[in-house]
Amino acid sequence: MPLHAELHRHLGGAIVPRVFWRFLVRAGHPLAVKYPDYESFEEFVTLPRASLTEFLELHTLVEEVQRIETLEYFVSKLVRGACVFEGILYLELRYSPFYRTDPSLSISQRIEQMRTIVRIIGGAAHQPEYPLRLRQILCMHSRLPAEVNQAVIDLAVTEPELVCGVDLAGPDTLYKNRMGELVQLFRGAQERGLKTTCHLFETTNGFHPELLPYLNRIGHGIQIPLHRPDLLPQLAERGQCLEICPTSYLKTGTLTDLSALRTVFDLCNRAGVDTAICTDNPGLHNVRLPFEFENLLTQDIIDFEQLRRCQEAAFRHAFSWPHQGSPERILHRMADPEHVNA
């Protein structure tokens, strides 16, 4: 299947290094002074980090640049690249809207501004020349107060044409002390009809099975087959899908090599748990979706039959994909400008 659905991609990690570096140079950003040539900048952003928490500091850096006045530029480049160079037909782009608002405003004003962020991204994603259906997943964050996280859910409910679900991101080391609050947020989101996913069981810090009953998909989840395979039958019964992002685990120090993923795919297949291959942060990793598949194939982590199952699972578990018809038939229909991004 030459067409892909991408279910786990962060706006903060989606811009390829060269596009991001050129923007920094034009804007006279301090990073362009610190890294005056592209090669040194690329080495900086793609360097593996020692932990997930350390890696997430890169997102903080990008979020400071992705504001109201720049979002249209970044999203338009993202859509063009995903369509032309990756063959992506459906993309769920996730991000924390609060961290794209003006930090000089009060919390209540920043919460109000989140709607503007969502609509700017929705408008920038609508490009008739690139038949890619983009929907947004709004991220709650483990560093944000409950007031803001609840506002993220409220916003998602009221923008159903642009937003397809909610997520929880941020350092998973901060989940434990807020578990009751997080369960309540996810339960409330599902009760209001929202689709849910969560960064969970990504690292050995993220073992929180209390959240699993309130999720439609699981962001990463690789530690379940690796360390809690007893949970796999429950995932299969709920019809949950793991969003597996192979390169991320090398960049965050979660895995030292990809061989452990062979066990992940094998046990999930046996248990009847679907898996989708995703990129997470293709810009920061400098690895796009087709190469995630290629890396797994050439290292004998999956075979071509597993590749096909993962591709099909991505479309099947998409939160806002018109499931009637094959991707190829829908692509033909979407080529009509009246249907692009509809």
C-alpha positions in Angstrom: 0.0 0.0 0.0 1.7 3.2 -1.1 -0.5 5.5 1.0 -0.2 6.0 4.7 -2.1 7.2 7.7 0.0 8.8 10.4 -1.6 8.6 13.8 1.2 10.0 16.1 3.1 13.1 15.0 3.9 16.1 17.1 3.8 19.6 15.7 6.8 20.5 17.8 8.9 17.7 16.2 7.4 17.6 12.7 9.4 20.3 10.9 12.4 18.9 9.1 15.7 20.4 10.4 16.6 22.3 7.2 13.2 24.1 7.0 13.4 25.0 10.7 17.0 26.2 10.4 16.2 28.4 7.4 13.4 30.0 9.4 15.6 30.6 12.4 18.2 32.3 10.1 15.6 34.6 8.5 14.2 35.5 11.9 17.6 36.2 13.4 17.0 33.7 16.2 19.8 33.2 18.7 20.0 29.5 17.7 21.0 30.6 14.2 23.8 32.5 15.8 24.9 29.6 17.9 24.7 27.2 15.0 25.6 29.3 12.0 25.8 26.4 9.5 23.1 23.9 8.9 25.3 20.8 9.6 26.0 21.8 13.2 22.3 22.6 13.7 21.2 19.3 12.3 23.6 17.5 14.6 22.2 19.4 17.6 18.5 18.6 17.0 19.0 15.0 15.9 21.4 14.0 18.7 20.1 11.1 20.8 19.2 12.2 24.3 19.7 10.3 27.6 16.0 10.2 28.6 12.6 11.2 27.5 12.5 14.2 29.8 15.7 15.5 28.3 14.4 14.9 24.8 11.2 16.9 25.6 13.3 20.0 26.2 13.7 20.1 22.4 9.9 20.5 22.2 10.1 23.4 24.5 12.6 25.1 22.2 10.4 24.6 19.2 7.2 25.7 21.0 8.8 29.1 21.7 9.1 29.6 17.9 5.7 28.2 16.9 3.4 31.1 17.8 0.3 32.6 16.3 2.3 34.6 13.7 4.4 31.7 12.6 2.1 28.7 12.8 0.7 29.0 9.2 4.2 28.9 7.8 5.2 25.7 9.7 1.9 23.8 9.1 1.8 24.6 5.4 5.3 23.3 5.0 4.5 20.2 7.1 1.4 19.3 4.9 3.3 19.7 1.7 6.2 17.5 2.8 4.0 14.8 4.3 1.9 14.6 1.1 4.7 14.8 -1.5 7.6 13.0 0.2 5.9 10.5 2.5 2.7 9.5 0.7 0.6 10.4 3.8 -3.1 10.6 3.0 -4.4 11.1 6.6 -2.5 12.8 9.4 -3.4 13.4 13.0 -1.2 16.2 14.2 -0.9 16.5 18.0 0.3 19.4 20.1 -0.4 21.4 23.2 -2.4 24.5 22.2 -1.6 26.3 25.5 2.1 26.2 24.7 1.5 28.0 21.4 -0.2 31.0 23.1 1.3 34.3 24.1 3.1 33.7 27.4 2.7 37.3 28.4 -1.0 36.8 28.8 -2.9 35.6 31.9 -3.8 32.0 32.1 -7.5 32.8 31.3 -6.4 34.8 28.3 -4.1 32.1 27.1 -7.0 29.6 27.4 -9.1 31.8 25.2 -6.4 32.2 22.7 -6.1 28.4 22.3 -9.2 28.4 20.0 -7.4 30.9 17.7 -4.4 28.4 17.6 -6.7 25.5 16.6 -8.3 27.5 13.8 -5.1 28.9 12.4 -3.7 25.3 12.1 -7.0 24.1 10.6 -6.8 26.9 8.0 -3.2 26.3 7.2 -3.8 22.6 6.7 -6.4 23.2 4.0 -4.3 23.1 0.8 -6.3 22.0 -2.3 -3.1 21.1 -4.2 -2.1 18.5 -1.5 -4.9 16.0 -0.9 -4.1 15.2 2.7 -6.7 15.0 5.4 -5.3 16.6 8.6 -7.1 16.5 11.9 -5.8 17.8 15.3 -5.3 16.0 18.6 -5.0 18.4 21.4 -2.6 17.5 24.1 -3.1 18.0 27.8 0.2 18.1 29.5 1.7 16.7 32.7 3.2 20.1 33.6 0.0 22.0 33.2 -2.6 22.7 35.9 -5.9 20.9 35.9 -7.7 24.1 34.8 -5.8 24.2 31.6 -6.1 20.5 30.9 -9.8 20.7 31.4 -10.0 23.7 29.0 -8.2 21.6 26.4 -11.0 19.0 26.6 -13.6 21.7 26.5 -12.0 23.2 23.3 -11.8 19.8 21.6 -15.5 19.2 22.2 -16.5 22.5 20.6 -14.2 22.2 17.5 -15.3 18.8 16.0 -14.5 19.8 12.4 -10.9 20.4 13.2 -10.1 18.3 16.3 -10.5 14.5 16.4 -9.3 13.7 19.9 -7.2 14.5 23.0 -4.0 13.2 24.4 -1.7 13.5 27.4 1.9 14.5 26.8 4.8 15.7 28.9 7.2 13.8 31.2 5.6 10.6 32.4 7.5 10.9 35.6 4.9 13.5 36.6 1.8 11.2 36.1 1.9 9.3 39.3 1.0 12.1 41.7 -1.9 13.2 39.5 -3.4 9.9 38.6 -6.8 10.5 40.1 -7.1 13.8 38.3 -5.9 12.3 35.0 -8.4 9.4 35.2 -11.2 11.9 35.8 -10.1 14.0 32.8 -10.0 11.0 30.4 -13.3 9.6 31.7 -14.9 12.9 31.2 -13.5 13.3 27.7 -14.9 9.9 26.6 -18.3 10.7 28.2 -18.5 13.8 26.1 -17.8 11.8 22.9 -14.1 12.5 22.4 -11.6 10.0 21.1 -8.7 9.6 23.5 -5.0 8.5 23.3 -2.3 8.9 25.9 1.5 8.7 26.1 1.6 5.6 28.3 3.9 2.6 28.8 6.5 4.4 26.7 9.2 4.2 29.3 9.6 2.2 32.5 8.3 5.2 34.3 5.0 5.2 32.5 3.3 2.1 34.0 -0.2 3.3 34.8 -2.8 0.7 33.9 -5.4 2.8 35.7 -5.7 4.9 32.6 -6.1 2.1 30.0 -9.9 1.7 30.3 -10.4 5.3 29.2 -8.3 5.2 26.0 -9.2 4.4 22.4 -5.5 4.1 21.5 -2.2 4.0 23.4 0.6 6.4 22.5 3.6 4.0 22.3 2.7 1.3 24.9 5.7 -0.8 24.0 6.4 -1.6 27.7 3.1 -3.5 27.8 4.3 -6.5 25.7 7.8 -6.1 27.0 7.0 -6.0 30.8 3.2 -6.4 31.3 2.1 -8.9 28.6 -0.7 -9.9 31.0 -2.5 -6.7 30.0 -2.6 -7.6 26.3 -5.9 -9.6 26.4 -7.6 -6.5 27.9 -6.3 -4.3 25.1 -7.5 -6.8 22.5 -10.9 -7.0 24.1 -11.2 -3.2 24.1 -10.0 -3.0 20.5 -7.1 -0.7 21.4 -4.2 0.0 19.1 -0.5 0.8 20.0 1.0 3.8 18.3 4.6 2.5 17.8 7.2 5.1 17.0 10.5 3.2 16.5 13.1 5.9 16.0 11.8 7.7 19.1 12.9 4.9 21.4 16.5 5.3 20.2 16.5 9.1 20.4 15.1 9.1 24.0 17.2 6.3 25.3 14.2 4.1 25.9 15.8 1.3 23.8 19.4 0.8 22.8 18.4 -0.8 19.5 15.3 -1.8 17.7 15.5 -5.6 18.2 13.3 -5.4 21.3 10.4 -4.3 19.0 10.5 -7.8 17.4 9.0 -9.0 20.7 6.5 -6.2 20.8 5.1 -7.0 17.3 5.2 -10.7 17.9 3.3 -10.7 21.2 0.8 -8.1 20.0 0.1 -10.2 16.9 -0.5 -13.3 19.0 -2.8 -11.4 21.4 -4.8 -9.8 18.6 -3.7 -6.3 19.5 -3.3 -3.9 16.5 -0.1 -1.9 16.0 0.4 1.2 13.9 3.8 2.5 12.8 4.2 6.3 13.4 7.0 8.9 13.4 6.4 10.9 16.5 9.0 13.6 15.7 10.2 13.1 12.1 11.8 16.5 12.0 13.9 16.1 15.2 14.7 12.5 14.2 15.3 13.3 10.5 13.5 10.0 9.7 10.2 10.1 7.8 7.4 7.5 7.8 8.4 5.4 4.8 11.9 5.0 6.4 10.4 3.9 9.7 8.9 1.0 7.8 12.1 0.4 5.8 14.2 0.3 9.0 12.0 -2.3 10.6 12.0 -4.4 7.5 15.7 -4.3 6.8 16.5 -5.2 10.5 14.1 -8.1 10.3 11.8 -6.6 13.0 8.8 -7.1 10.8 8.1 -8.7 7.5 6.0 -7.4 4.6 2.8 -9.1 5.9 3.2 -7.3 9.2 3.9 -4.0 7.3 0.6 -4.4 5.5 -1.3 -5.1 8.8 0.2 -2.1 10.4 -0.7 0.1 7.4 -4.3 -1.2 7.5 -4.5 -0.8 11.3 -3.5 2.9 11.0 -6.5 3.7 8.7 -8.8 1.4 10.8 -7.9 3.1 14.1 -7.8 6.7 12.7 -10.1 9.0 14.8 -11.5 10.9 11.8 -11.0 8.8 8.7 -14.0 8.1 6.3 -13.8 4.3 6.6 -16.0 3.7 3.5 -13.8 2.6 0.7 -10.1 2.0 0.2 -7.4 4.8 0.6 -6.8 4.8 -3.1 -10.6 5.3 -3.9 -10.8 8.1 -1.4 -7.7 9.7 -2.7 -9.3 9.9 -6.1 -12.4 11.5 -4.6 -10.2 13.9 -2.6 -8.4 15.1 -5.7 -11.6 17.1 -6.3 -10.8 20.5 -4.7 -14.3 20.5 -3.1 -13.4 17.4 -1.0 -9.8 18.2 0.0 -9.4 18.2 3.8 -13.2 17.8 4.1 
